[in-house]
């Protein structure tokens, strides 16, 4: 469950809050009421366990018109994102971020986990950006 907060022209969307990540997942799509620019995905991992664990977080900017067409016409798969950027492989506890280089209104995040019995504990993932005016 995500939460959204607006402060002085900034938006923060908390996507993962104090969760253990052990498998691949997709969050979203999220639709912003106004375009977002100068954004980052902030990632905080409290602990890592398993054999050769790796976590990659990917931001996807989605064309809302193409997505609405997909929904309205019952197409078999959603449209490809028009912009994608991923974190480097996260293998240790710590703070990480991914810079987003486009203005967007619709987006999703995906996490990819690999290794044997990987676990990324006490994990927080948020999008923080400036509302474009």
Secondary structure, DSSP 8 states (H G I E B T S, - for coil): --EEEEETTEEEEEEEEEEEE-S-EEEEEEEEEEEEEEEEEEEEE-EEEEEEEEEEEEEEE--HHHHHHHHHHT-SS----SEEEE---B-SSEEEEEEE-S-EEEEEEEEEEEEEEEEEEEEEEEEEEEE--
